[in-house]
């Protein structure tokens, strides 16, 4: 699996977590301690291409997972629910 595929999987799980929480991306950003524009950038289709060598930083993933009440491992990799 390429890093672009991994990032695309992260984006899908992030969308799922936001939907499951019943909140907007702006509310998710606030709950995660991020700017709304930063979260929107992580969800943008072109983000997968920008992160071809690495995904979002671990601290970002942990902050988002904590804000949305999901497991960081699940959000990052799709395992460890």
Order of alpha helices (4+ residues) and beta strands (2+ residues): alpha-alpha-alpha-alpha-alpha-alpha
